[in-house]
Amino acid sequence: MEKREVKPFTMWKHFKGTKAFVITVANHSETGEPLVVYNCMDNAGKTNHKDGIYARPLSMFLSEVDHEKYPEVTQKYRFEEIK
């Protein structure tokens, strides 16, 4: 099984075409849930987000694309690291 790990200062591609530069992985102050803090860039209307800083649960960041909702998407995961 493939081990995917999110580390600071790595670049990831969102399945809709934007890029995400990971700033850090933080813990939610109330629940302790790990969150990925990232800079969304290169949006240009590709998603409903504007370029800027966002936080997303780590489990969601690493999740697979819902191919029933997005059947045309070939990327397996919501975010894939750009090596």
Secondary structure, DSSP 8 states (H G I E B T S, - for coil): -------TT-EEEETTS-EEEEEEEEE-TTT--EEEEEEEE--TTSSSS-SEEEEEEHHHHT-B--TTT-TT---SBSEEE--
